Amino acid sequence: MTYIIGEACIDVKDISCQSVCPVDCIHEMDRILVIDPEECIDCGACEPECPVEAILPEDAIPDDWKPFVPINYAFPDKDAINRMVDEIKPPGEGDTE
């Protein structure tokens, strides 16, 4: 099992979780951080460090997080990850300009 980073991380990318990861499995993409499931040791150190609560264990994700499983599993394909994130939340969506 691995941990999954969800929508709350999009365009936030606070690296607190990355700083505590003992195996450096959290990687920065253009708009989101992702957890490499091949490297994750399921220690859970990242989850409480996330200020936007964007990290959950894969076996505990709610239905609305399902699209983020393939996003995290797509690592290291940065282009695929960026494309999937843009489909879920287009760039600029939610901006208040």
TITORPA-529034 format. One record per atom (N, C-alpha, C, O, CB): x, y, z. Coordinates in nm, 4 decimals. Glycine has a CB too. Layout:
N
+----------+----------+----------+
:       xx :       yy :       zz :
+----------+----------+----------+
:        X :        Y :        Z :
...
+----------+----------+----------+
This chain:
97
+----------+----------+----------+
:       xx :       yy :       zz :
+----------+----------+----------+
:   0.0831 :  -0.1182 :   0.0000 :
:   0.0000 :   0.0000 :   0.0000 :
:   0.0875 :   0.1245 :   0.0000 :
:   0.2049 :   0.1204 :   0.0370 :
:  -0.0945 :  -0.0002 :   0.1205 :
:   0.0284 :   0.2339 :  -0.0419 :
:   0.0991 :   0.3611 :  -0.0460 :
:   0.0064 :   0.4704 :   0.0034 :
:  -0.1102 :   0.4454 :   0.0337 :
:   0.1501 :   0.3923 :  -0.1889 :
:   0.0569 :   0.5870 :   0.0111 :
:  -0.0230 :   0.7051 :   0.0420 :
:  -0.0509 :   0.7776 :  -0.0884 :
:   0.0257 :   0.7668 :  -0.1842 :
:   0.0495 :   0.7988 :   0.1445 :
:  -0.1613 :   0.8516 :  -0.0916 :
:  -0.2050 :   0.9230 :  -0.2103 :
:  -0.2163 :   1.0713 :  -0.1768 :
:  -0.2678 :   1.1081 :  -0.0712 :
:  -0.3403 :   0.8671 :  -0.2629 :
:  -0.1684 :   1.1551 :  -0.2664 :
:  -0.1843 :   1.2992 :  -0.2521 :
:  -0.3002 :   1.3408 :  -0.3414 :
:  -0.3040 :   1.3068 :  -0.4596 :
:  -0.0524 :   1.3765 :  -0.2893 :
:  -0.3951 :   1.4148 :  -0.2838 :
:  -0.5163 :   1.4512 :  -0.3543 :
:  -0.5258 :   1.5968 :  -0.3946 :
:  -0.4273 :   1.6707 :  -0.3926 :
:  -0.6313 :   1.4178 :  -0.2719 :
:  -0.6465 :   1.6361 :  -0.4311 :
:  -0.6740 :   1.7654 :  -0.4940 :
:  -0.6311 :   1.8867 :  -0.4126 :
:  -0.5916 :   1.9882 :  -0.4700 :
:  -0.8187 :   1.7760 :  -0.5220 :
:  -0.6380 :   1.8783 :  -0.2812 :
:  -0.6034 :   1.9940 :  -0.1986 :
:  -0.4595 :   2.0405 :  -0.2199 :
:  -0.4256 :   2.1538 :  -0.1856 :
:  -0.6249 :   1.9610 :  -0.0524 :
:  -0.3762 :   1.9559 :  -0.2749 :
:  -0.2361 :   1.9917 :  -0.3002 :
:  -0.2189 :   2.0698 :  -0.4311 :
:  -0.1178 :   2.1374 :  -0.4500 :
:  -0.1499 :   1.8655 :  -0.3040 :
:  -0.3161 :   2.0608 :  -0.5203 :
:  -0.3013 :   2.1269 :  -0.6505 :
:  -0.2815 :   2.2771 :  -0.6293 :
:  -0.3597 :   2.3433 :  -0.5610 :
:  -0.4257 :   2.1001 :  -0.7413 :
:  -0.1762 :   2.3277 :  -0.6892 :
:  -0.1371 :   2.4686 :  -0.6851 :
:  -0.0966 :   2.5174 :  -0.5463 :
:  -0.0789 :   2.6375 :  -0.5260 :
:  -0.2496 :   2.5529 :  -0.7358 :
:  -0.0816 :   2.4252 :  -0.4499 :
:  -0.0351 :   2.4606 :  -0.3160 :
:   0.1089 :   2.4126 :  -0.3002 :
:   0.1994 :   2.4919 :  -0.2740 :
:  -0.1272 :   2.3986 :  -0.2058 :
:   0.1286 :   2.2837 :  -0.3162 :
:   0.2602 :   2.2188 :  -0.3134 :
:   0.3465 :   2.2600 :  -0.1940 :
:   0.4641 :   2.2923 :  -0.2110 :
:   0.3340 :   2.2497 :  -0.4406 :
:   0.2896 :   2.2592 :  -0.0747 :
:   0.3671 :   2.2817 :   0.0466 :
:   0.4565 :   2.1597 :   0.0648 :
:   0.4073 :   2.0470 :   0.0609 :
:   0.2742 :   2.3055 :   0.1725 :
:   0.5844 :   2.1791 :   0.0841 :
:   0.6775 :   2.0658 :   0.0883 :
:   0.7053 :   2.0126 :   0.2294 :
:   0.8042 :   1.9425 :   0.2511 :
:   0.8072 :   2.1062 :   0.0249 :
:   0.6192 :   2.0455 :   0.3237 :
:   0.6370 :   1.9936 :   0.4603 :
:   0.6411 :   1.8417 :   0.4609 :
:   0.7211 :   1.7813 :   0.5323 :
:   0.5242 :   2.0432 :   0.5521 :
:   0.5547 :   1.7803 :   0.3812 :
:   0.5498 :   1.6340 :   0.3747 :
:   0.6786 :   1.5774 :   0.3158 :
:   0.7301 :   1.4755 :   0.3617 :
:   0.4293 :   1.5881 :   0.2915 :
:   0.7285 :   1.6441 :   0.2153 :
:   0.8510 :   1.6008 :   0.1475 :
:   0.9697 :   1.6058 :   0.2432 :
:   1.0588 :   1.5210 :   0.2376 :
:   0.8786 :   1.6886 :   0.0237 :
:   0.9701 :   1.7050 :   0.3301 :
:   1.0809 :   1.7233 :   0.4241 :
:   1.0928 :   1.6117 :   0.5270 :
:   1.2026 :   1.5831 :   0.5748 :
:   1.0652 :   1.8540 :   0.4951 :
:   0.9803 :   1.5480 :   0.5617 :
:   0.9840 :   1.4430 :   0.6647 :
:   0.9898 :   1.3018 :   0.6074 :
:   1.0041 :   1.2055 :   0.6827 :
:   0.8630 :   1.4550 :   0.7537 :
:   0.9791 :   1.2881 :   0.4772 :
:   0.9777 :   1.1545 :   0.4165 :
:   1.1161 :   1.0893 :   0.4283 :
:   1.2142 :   1.1429 :   0.3768 :
:   0.9343 :   1.1627 :   0.2673 :
:   1.1243 :   0.9738 :   0.4962 :
:   1.2545 :   0.9096 :   0.5159 :
:   1.3124 :   0.8437 :   0.3906 :
:   1.4310 :   0.8110 :   0.3869 :
:   1.2428 :   0.8071 :   0.6234 :
:   1.2296 :   0.8241 :   0.2884 :
:   1.2787 :   0.7579 :   0.1669 :
:   1.2698 :   0.8462 :   0.0428 :
:   1.2907 :   0.7984 :  -0.0687 :
:   1.2010 :   0.6308 :   0.1430 :
:   1.2392 :   0.9731 :   0.0610 :
:   1.2322 :   1.0690 :  -0.0498 :
:   1.1422 :   1.0213 :  -0.1634 :
:   1.1812 :   1.0251 :  -0.2801 :
:   1.3710 :   1.0957 :  -0.1035 :
:   1.0220 :   0.9767 :  -0.1286 :
:   0.9310 :   0.9257 :  -0.2315 :
:   0.8287 :   1.0292 :  -0.2782 :
:   0.7442 :   0.9986 :  -0.3623 :
:   0.8587 :   0.8042 :  -0.1793 :
:   0.8352 :   1.1506 :  -0.2249 :
:   0.7415 :   1.2560 :  -0.2637 :
:   0.8120 :   1.3477 :  -0.3628 :
:   0.9189 :   1.4022 :  -0.3354 :
:   0.6904 :   1.3365 :  -0.1387 :
:   0.7487 :   1.3629 :  -0.4789 :
:   0.8118 :   1.4348 :  -0.5893 :
:   0.7235 :   1.5486 :  -0.6383 :
:   0.6008 :   1.5388 :  -0.6370 :
:   0.8427 :   1.3393 :  -0.7044 :
:   0.7877 :   1.6564 :  -0.6814 :
:   0.7170 :   1.7746 :  -0.7271 :
:   0.6925 :   1.7699 :  -0.8776 :
:   0.7848 :   1.7508 :  -0.9567 :
:   0.7951 :   1.8998 :  -0.6905 :
:   0.5676 :   1.7875 :  -0.9148 :
:   0.5293 :   1.8018 :  -1.0548 :
:   0.4966 :   1.9499 :  -1.0765 :
:   0.5238 :   2.0319 :  -0.9888 :
:   0.4061 :   1.7081 :  -1.0923 :
:   0.4400 :   1.9849 :  -1.1895 :
:   0.4132 :   2.1256 :  -1.2168 :
:   0.3164 :   2.1885 :  -1.1173 :
:   0.3397 :   2.2997 :  -1.0699 :
:   0.3587 :   2.1406 :  -1.3556 :
:   0.2070 :   2.1174 :  -1.0852 :
:   0.1031 :   2.1781 :  -1.0016 :
:   0.0714 :   2.0996 :  -0.8754 :
:  -0.0112 :   2.1433 :  -0.7953 :
:  -0.0217 :   2.1940 :  -1.0810 :
:   0.1346 :   1.9859 :  -0.8558 :
:   0.1007 :   1.8975 :  -0.7431 :
:   0.2236 :   1.8173 :  -0.7021 :
:   0.3154 :   1.7975 :  -0.7817 :
:  -0.0166 :   1.8018 :  -0.7805 :
:   0.2246 :   1.7722 :  -0.5795 :
:   0.3234 :   1.6746 :  -0.5351 :
:   0.2613 :   1.5371 :  -0.5524 :
:   0.1396 :   1.5226 :  -0.5408 :
:   0.3677 :   1.6997 :  -0.3861 :
:   0.3424 :   1.4360 :  -0.5797 :
:   0.2935 :   1.2988 :  -0.5889 :
:   0.3844 :   1.2072 :  -0.5089 :
:   0.5017 :   1.2367 :  -0.4860 :
:   0.2854 :   1.2525 :  -0.7361 :
:   0.3269 :   1.0955 :  -0.4672 :
:   0.4022 :   0.9946 :  -0.3936 :
:   0.4280 :   0.8776 :  -0.4873 :
:   0.3344 :   0.8210 :  -0.5438 :
:   0.3257 :   0.9484 :  -0.2650 :
:   0.5542 :   0.8415 :  -0.5038 :
:   0.5905 :   0.7272 :  -0.5862 :
:   0.5546 :   0.6001 :  -0.5092 :
:   0.6148 :   0.5721 :  -0.4056 :
:   0.7427 :   0.7301 :  -0.6238 :
:   0.4579 :   0.5234 :  -0.5581 :
:   0.4153 :   0.4041 :  -0.4846 :
:   0.5225 :   0.2957 :  -0.4772 :
:   0.5178 :   0.2095 :  -0.3894 :
:   0.2919 :   0.3471 :  -0.5482 :
:   0.6182 :   0.2998 :  -0.5683 :
:   0.7266 :   0.2011 :  -0.5654 :
:   0.8270 :   0.2313 :  -0.4543 :
:   0.8941 :   0.1405 :  -0.4053 :
:   0.7981 :   0.1972 :  -0.7007 :
:   0.8380 :   0.3580 :  -0.4143 :
:   0.9335 :   0.3980 :  -0.3117 :
:   0.8708 :   0.4101 :  -0.1725 :
:   0.9395 :   0.3942 :  -0.0716 :
:   0.9964 :   0.5291 :  -0.3501 :
:   0.7408 :   0.4382 :  -0.1675 :
:   0.6724 :   0.4613 :  -0.0396 :
:   0.6810 :   0.3372 :   0.0488 :
:   0.6538 :   0.2257 :   0.0042 :
:   0.5245 :   0.4999 :  -0.0632 :
:   0.7191 :   0.3581 :   0.1744 :
:   0.7302 :   0.2465 :   0.2690 :
:   0.6120 :   0.2440 :   0.3665 :
:   0.6134 :   0.1693 :   0.4644 :
:   0.8624 :   0.2560 :   0.3470 :
:   0.5100 :   0.3258 :   0.3393 :
:   0.3874 :   0.3255 :   0.4183 :
:   0.4124 :   0.3623 :   0.5644 :
:   0.3485 :   0.3079 :   0.6544 :
:   0.3215 :   0.1896 :   0.4103 :
:   0.5052 :   0.4544 :   0.5874 :
:   0.5360 :   0.4923 :   0.7252 :
:   0.4369 :   0.5938 :   0.7808 :
:   0.4185 :   0.6026 :   0.9022 :
:   0.6763 :   0.5485 :   0.7334 :
:   0.3728 :   0.6706 :   0.6925 :
:   0.2742 :   0.7678 :   0.7360 :
:   0.3287 :   0.8983 :   0.7891 :
:   0.2517 :   0.9816 :   0.8369 :
:   0.1918 :   0.7081 :   0.8378 :
:   0.4589 :   0.9189 :   0.7822 :
:   0.5184 :   1.0425 :   0.8346 :
:   0.4669 :   1.1667 :   0.7631 :
:   0.4590 :   1.2740 :   0.8228 :
:   0.6694 :   1.0366 :   0.8228 :
:   0.4322 :   1.1528 :   0.6372 :
:   0.3889 :   1.2668 :   0.5562 :
:   0.2492 :   1.3171 :   0.5917 :
:   0.2234 :   1.4374 :   0.5888 :
:   0.3925 :   1.2296 :   0.4110 :
:   0.1604 :   1.2258 :   0.6247 :
:   0.0185 :   1.2611 :   0.6420 :
:  -0.0052 :   1.3731 :   0.7440 :
:  -0.0728 :   1.4703 :   0.7103 :
:  -0.0590 :   1.1384 :   0.6844 :
:   0.0463 :   1.3646 :   0.8654 :
:   0.0187 :   1.4718 :   0.9621 :
:   0.0903 :   1.6032 :   0.9310 :
:   0.0546 :   1.7076 :   0.9856 :
:   0.0577 :   1.4263 :   1.0997 :
:   0.1897 :   1.5988 :   0.8449 :
:   0.2651 :   1.7201 :   0.8111 :
:   0.1971 :   1.8063 :   0.7061 :
:   0.2316 :   1.9235 :   0.6912 :
:   0.4019 :   1.6828 :   0.7626 :
:   0.1020 :   1.7511 :   0.6338 :
:   0.0365 :   1.8239 :   0.5254 :
:  -0.0593 :   1.9292 :   0.5822 :
:  -0.1563 :   1.8937 :   0.6493 :
:  -0.0394 :   1.7262 :   0.4326 :
:  -0.0338 :   2.0576 :   0.5565 :
:  -0.1187 :   2.1622 :   0.6136 :
:  -0.2575 :   2.1709 :   0.5497 :
:  -0.3474 :   2.2332 :   0.6063 :
:  -0.0500 :   2.2948 :   0.6004 :
:  -0.2761 :   2.1095 :   0.4329 :
:  -0.4062 :   2.1150 :   0.3657 :
:  -0.4770 :   1.9791 :   0.3655 :
:  -0.5779 :   1.9612 :   0.2973 :
:  -0.3887 :   2.1640 :   0.2223 :
:  -0.4236 :   1.8843 :   0.4418 :
:  -0.4814 :   1.7492 :   0.4549 :
:  -0.5040 :   1.6825 :   0.3199 :
:  -0.6103 :   1.6264 :   0.2934 :
:  -0.6134 :   1.7558 :   0.5306 :
:  -0.4028 :   1.6897 :   0.2361 :
:  -0.4109 :   1.6339 :   0.1005 :
:  -0.3547 :   1.4930 :   0.0904 :
:  -0.3467 :   1.4387 :  -0.0198 :
:  -0.3380 :   1.7233 :   0.0040 :
:  -0.3153 :   1.4319 :   0.2019 :
:  -0.2525 :   1.2993 :   0.1989 :
:  -0.3339 :   1.2012 :   0.2831 :
:  -0.3659 :   1.2266 :   0.3993 :
:  -0.1059 :   1.3065 :   0.2504 :
:  -0.3663 :   1.0878 :   0.2198 :
:  -0.4362 :   0.9803 :   0.2903 :
:  -0.3798 :   0.8458 :   0.2466 :
:  -0.3242 :   0.8346 :   0.1374 :
:  -0.5891 :   0.9865 :   0.2638 :
:  -0.3938 :   0.7427 :   0.3317 :
:  -0.3540 :   0.6088 :   0.2886 :
:  -0.4445 :   0.5652 :   0.1732 :
:  -0.5635 :   0.5969 :   0.1715 :
:  -0.3615 :   0.5068 :   0.4072 :
:  -0.3882 :   0.4935 :   0.0784 :
:  -0.4650 :   0.4511 :  -0.0388 :
:  -0.5896 :   0.3726 :  -0.0015 :
:  -0.6932 :   0.3871 :  -0.0664 :
:  -0.3783 :   0.3676 :  -0.1299 :
:  -0.5815 :   0.2901 :   0.1017 :
:  -0.6978 :   0.2089 :   0.1377 :
:  -0.8042 :   0.2867 :   0.2154 :
:  -0.9045 :   0.2288 :   0.2571 :
:  -0.6531 :   0.0904 :   0.2192 :
:  -0.7835 :   0.4162 :   0.2349 :
:  -0.8797 :   0.4980 :   0.3087 :
:  -0.9310 :   0.6173 :   0.2271 :
:  -0.9974 :   0.7056 :   0.2814 :
:  -0.8165 :   0.5478 :   0.4371 :
:  -0.9006 :   0.6198 :   0.0990 :
:  -0.9416 :   0.7363 :   0.0205 :
:  -1.0912 :   0.7331 :  -0.0098 :
:  -1.1478 :   0.6270 :  -0.0360 :
:  -0.8621 :   0.7430 :  -0.1100 :
:  -1.1545 :   0.8500 :  -0.0059 :
:  -1.2964 :   0.8575 :  -0.0415 :
:  -1.3141 :   0.8488 :  -0.1937 :
:  -1.2177 :   0.8624 :  -0.2691 :
:  -1.3588 :   0.9887 :   0.0125 :
:  -1.4352 :   0.8264 :  -0.2365 :
:  -1.4624 :   0.8121 :  -0.3799 :
:  -1.4161 :   0.9316 :  -0.4614 :
:  -1.3685 :   0.9148 :  -0.5737 :
:  -1.6096 :   0.7911 :  -0.4022 :
:  -1.4291 :   1.0523 :  -0.4069 :
:  -1.3901 :   1.1695 :  -0.4847 :
:  -1.2378 :   1.1826 :  -0.5014 :
:  -1.1905 :   1.2677 :  -0.5768 :
:  -1.4449 :   1.2942 :  -0.4188 :
:  -1.1627 :   1.0991 :  -0.4317 :
:  -1.0172 :   1.0960 :  -0.4481 :
:  -0.9727 :   0.9920 :  -0.5502 :
:  -0.8548 :   0.9889 :  -0.5856 :
:  -0.9506 :   1.0682 :  -0.3150 :
:  -1.0618 :   0.9080 :  -0.5981 :
:  -1.0244 :   0.7985 :  -0.6899 :
:  -0.9406 :   0.8458 :  -0.8086 :
:  -0.8471 :   0.7751 :  -0.8461 :
:  -1.1495 :   0.7297 :  -0.7417 :
:  -0.9686 :   0.9616 :  -0.8702 :
:  -0.8864 :   1.0056 :  -0.9831 :
:  -0.7396 :   1.0332 :  -0.9465 :
:  -0.6539 :   1.0391 :  -1.0347 :
:  -0.9466 :   1.1297 :  -1.0425 :
:  -0.7113 :   1.0496 :  -0.8187 :
:  -0.5741 :   1.0802 :  -0.7779 :
:  -0.4872 :   0.9561 :  -0.7610 :
:  -0.3648 :   0.9666 :  -0.7532 :
:  -0.5756 :   1.1576 :  -0.6492 :
:  -0.5494 :   0.8395 :  -0.7552 :
:  -0.4713 :   0.7161 :  -0.7488 :
:  -0.3868 :   0.7005 :  -0.8757 :
:  -0.2654 :   0.6835 :  -0.8645 :
:  -0.5645 :   0.5934 :  -0.7301 :
:  -0.4462 :   0.7055 :  -0.9969 :
:  -0.3622 :   0.6936 :  -1.1168 :
:  -0.2644 :   0.8090 :  -1.1335 :
:  -0.1590 :   0.7924 :  -1.1947 :
:  -0.4492 :   0.6844 :  -1.2391 :
:  -0.2982 :   0.9258 :  -1.0799 :
:  -0.2034 :   1.0387 :  -1.0879 :
:  -0.0771 :   1.0046 :  -1.0110 :
:   0.0335 :   1.0212 :  -1.0626 :
:  -0.2668 :   1.1696 :  -1.0321 :
:  -0.0924 :   0.9569 :  -0.8877 :
:   0.0252 :   0.9203 :  -0.8082 :
:   0.0977 :   0.7999 :  -0.8678 :
:   0.2207 :   0.7948 :  -0.8670 :
:  -0.0158 :   0.8901 :  -0.6637 :
:   0.0222 :   0.7034 :  -0.9194 :
:   0.0830 :   0.5836 :  -0.9776 :
:   0.1504 :   0.6105 :  -1.1115 :
:   0.2269 :   0.5268 :  -1.1593 :
:  -0.0215 :   0.4763 :  -0.9948 :
:   0.1238 :   0.7251 :  -1.1728 :
:   0.1857 :   0.7573 :  -1.3016 :
:   0.3309 :   0.8017 :  -1.2874 :
:   0.4013 :   0.8139 :  -1.3876 :
:   0.1065 :   0.8657 :  -1.3713 :
:   0.3770 :   0.8263 :  -1.1640 :
:   0.5163 :   0.8660 :  -1.1463 :
:   0.6071 :   0.7575 :  -1.2033 :
:   0.5842 :   0.6398 :  -1.1753 :
:   0.5483 :   0.8915 :  -0.9964 :
:   0.7076 :   0.7911 :  -1.2808 :
:   0.7728 :   0.9194 :  -1.3041 :
:   0.7303 :   0.9931 :  -1.4314 :
:   0.8018 :   1.0832 :  -1.4752 :
:   0.9180 :   0.8984 :  -1.3081 :
:   0.6186 :   0.9586 :  -1.4914 :
:   0.5757 :   1.0223 :  -1.6160 :
:   0.5158 :   1.1602 :  -1.5876 :
:   0.3944 :   1.1755 :  -1.5746 :
:   0.4730 :   0.9334 :  -1.6898 :
:   0.6029 :   1.2590 :  -1.5784 :
:   0.5621 :   1.3954 :  -1.5429 :
:   0.4579 :   1.4505 :  -1.6393 :
:   0.3626 :   1.5152 :  -1.5960 :
:   0.6834 :   1.4876 :  -1.5404 :
:   0.4738 :   1.4263 :  -1.7686 :
:   0.3774 :   1.4780 :  -1.8665 :
:   0.2383 :   1.4197 :  -1.8429 :
:   0.1391 :   1.4924 :  -1.8478 :
:   0.4241 :   1.4463 :  -2.0095 :
:   0.2305 :   1.2906 :  -1.8177 :
:   0.1010 :   1.2267 :  -1.7921 :
:   0.0387 :   1.2818 :  -1.6645 :
:  -0.0814 :   1.3088 :  -1.6610 :
:   0.1170 :   1.0736 :  -1.7819 :
:   0.1175 :   1.2984 :  -1.5615 :
:   0.0669 :   1.3520 :  -1.4350 :
:   0.0132 :   1.4926 :  -1.4553 :
:  -0.0978 :   1.5239 :  -1.4124 :
:   0.1772 :   1.3521 :  -1.3275 :
:   0.0913 :   1.5769 :  -1.5204 :
:   0.0484 :   1.7154 :  -1.5425 :
:  -0.0801 :   1.7207 :  -1.6251 :
:  -0.1677 :   1.8028 :  -1.5978 :
:   0.1596 :   1.7952 :  -1.6126 :
:  -0.0918 :   1.6357 :  -1.7239 :
:  -0.2119 :   1.6304 :  -1.8086 :
:  -0.3349 :   1.5885 :  -1.7258 :
:  -0.4414 :   1.6493 :  -1.7369 :
:  -0.1903 :   1.5313 :  -1.9270 :
:  -0.3192 :   1.4850 :  -1.6434 :
:  -0.4308 :   1.4374 :  -1.5610 :
:  -0.4754 :   1.5428 :  -1.4596 :
:  -0.5950 :   1.5612 :  -1.4372 :
:  -0.3913 :   1.3087 :  -1.4881 :
:  -0.3798 :   1.6112 :  -1.3990 :
:  -0.4127 :   1.7169 :  -1.3025 :
:  -0.4885 :   1.8297 :  -1.3725 :
:  -0.5879 :   1.8796 :  -1.3199 :
:  -0.2838 :   1.7720 :  -1.2349 :
:  -0.4420 :   1.8698 :  -1.4906 :
:  -0.5089 :   1.9767 :  -1.5655 :
:  -0.6510 :   1.9375 :  -1.6055 :
:  -0.7383 :   2.0238 :  -1.6147 :
:  -0.4280 :   2.0122 :  -1.6902 :
:  -0.6753 :   1.8088 :  -1.6293 :
:  -0.8106 :   1.7631 :  -1.6628 :
:  -0.9031 :   1.7723 :  -1.5413 :
:  -1.0204 :   1.8074 :  -1.5543 :
:  -0.8069 :   1.6184 :  -1.7156 :
:  -0.8496 :   1.7407 :  -1.4240 :
:  -0.9308 :   1.7444 :  -1.3022 :
:  -0.9582 :   1.8878 :  -1.2584 :
:  -1.0701 :   1.9220 :  -1.2200 :
:  -0.8613 :   1.6678 :  -1.1894 :
:  -0.8555 :   1.9704 :  -1.2648 :
:  -0.8691 :   2.1101 :  -1.2239 :
:  -0.7898 :   2.1957 :  -1.3231 :
:  -0.6689 :   2.2132 :  -1.3080 :
:  -0.8184 :   2.1320 :  -1.0757 :
:  -0.8582 :   2.2484 :  -1.4239 :
:  -0.7876 :   2.3290 :  -1.5239 :
:  -0.7106 :   2.4447 :  -1.4620 :
:  -0.7554 :   2.5031 :  -1.3633 :
:  -0.8857 :   2.3826 :  -1.6257 :
:  -0.5948 :   2.4784 :  -1.5193 :
:  -0.5172 :   2.5906 :  -1.4660 :
:  -0.6013 :   2.7172 :  -1.4585 :
:  -0.6759 :   2.7486 :  -1.5513 :
:  -0.3933 :   2.6154 :  -1.5520 :
:  -0.5893 :   2.7889 :  -1.3492 :
:  -0.6634 :   2.9117 :  -1.3308 :
:  -0.8010 :   2.8930 :  -1.2695 :
:  -0.8641 :   2.9909 :  -1.2297 :
:  -0.6770 :   2.9799 :  -1.4599 :
:  -0.8489 :   2.7696 :  -1.2610 :
:  -0.9804 :   2.7445 :  -1.2016 :
:  -0.9765 :   2.7817 :  -1.0540 :
:  -0.8895 :   2.7371 :  -0.9792 :
:  -1.0226 :   2.5956 :  -1.2196 :
:  -1.0697 :   2.8619 :  -1.0149 :
:  -1.0754 :   2.9027 :  -0.8745 :
:  -0.9983 :   3.0300 :  -0.8463 :
:  -1.0034 :   3.0808 :  -0.7343 :
:  -1.0231 :   2.7931 :  -0.7874 :
:  -0.9256 :   3.0839 :  -0.9463 :
:  -0.8560 :   3.2109 :  -0.9252 :
:  -0.9579 :   3.3223 :  -0.9051 :
:  -1.0668 :   3.3188 :  -0.9624 :
:  -0.7625 :   3.2436 :  -1.0445 :
:  -0.9226 :   3.4198 :  -0.8245 :
:  -1.0151 :   3.5293 :  -0.7959 :
:  -0.9633 :   3.6606 :  -0.8520 :
:  -0.9571 :   3.7607 :  -0.7806 :
:  -1.0379 :   3.5422 :  -0.6455 :
:  -0.9267 :   3.6609 :  -0.9767 :
:  -0.8769 :   3.7837 :  -1.0380 :
:  -0.9872 :   3.8589 :  -1.1040 :
:  -0.9637 :   3.9654 :  -1.1612 :
:  -0.7685 :   3.7542 :  -1.1380 :
+----------+----------+----------+
